[in-house]
Amino acid sequence: MPSYVVLAAETKREEAARFIRAREDPAFAKMVRVRQLGPEQSENQRRIRLQVDAVRTKIEQLEEHMLGLKDQLAKEKLGRASLKCVKLLFSSCEPLANSELTCP
């Protein structure tokens, strides 16, 4: 399991333990409320998360586009190679065809 998943699970477990303790201990509940973000910071956090999501989406789109371009390039290279083979074939057959035409 990736380390970030384990870290996220641990963080959630600790957060749940804090909420349980806050429900039982009023002094701890007051301390937890003070640690929460204010409205401005909360709005900044929301805006930043939206921007991060937009960037991730754009990165995924760019990766898909890059894969498409790589596939297209590979197909073009294959096409060129086969055209090269055809050209080589015709160039090797041309002298043979000319010699048969000129023979009596």
N, C-alpha and C positions, 0 to 999 in steps of 0.2 A: 504494500500500500504506500503511495507517495507520502513523503514527510509532511507536505502542506495539509493533507487530509487529516493526519494524526494530530497536527498542531491545531487545526480548526476544531477537532473533536475535543481536545483537551481544553481549549478556550471556552467552548460551550459548556463543558462539565464544570469548569471553575465559575462561570457566570451563573449557572443554575445553583451552585452551592452558595454563592453570594446572595442570590434572591431568597433562598430558603433561610439563610441566616438573617437577612434583613426583615423577613416576615416575623421572625422570633425575637429579634433584638432591635428596639426602637432607635437606640443610639447608632447602631450600625446602619440602619435604614436611612437616617439623616445623613450620614457620611456618604452613602451610595448616591443619594439624590444630589448632593453637592458635586459629585464627580461627573454627573451627566452634562452633556453639551448644552450651551445656551442656544437661543433661537438662531442667531447669526452663524455660529459655528455649525449648527445642525444643517442649515441651508447650504453653507459652503461644502459640507460633507456630501450632501445630496447632489449638488451640482458637479462636484468632482467625480462622484461615482457614475453619474450619467455620462460625463466626458470620457471616463475610462472605458465604459461599455461601448461608446461610439468608436473609440480608438480600436478596441478589440475587434469590433465588427468590421471596421475598415481593414485591419490587418488580415482578417480571415478572407475578405474579398480579394485583397491583393495577393495573398498566397494562392487562392484558387486561380486568379488571373495568371500568375507566374507559372503554375502547373500547366494551364492551357497553352501558354506560349512555349513552354518546354516541349510539350507534346507536339505542337505544330512544328517546331524547329526539328524535332526528331523525324517527323513525317516528311518534311522537306528534304532533310538529309538523305533519307531513304529514297525519295523520289529522284534526287540528283544522282545517287549512286546507281539506281536502275537506269536512268537516262544515260549515264556514263557508260554503263555496260552495253546498252543498245548502240550507242555511238561507236564504241569499240568493235562491236560485232559487225556493224555496217562497214566500218573502215577496213576490217580484215576481210570482209566478203567482197568488197568493191574490186580489188585487183583480180580476184578469182573470176568474178563476173566479167570483167573487161577482157581477161585472157580467153575466156570461152567464146566471147563474141567475136574476137579477132581471128580465131582459129578457122581454117577452111573446112 
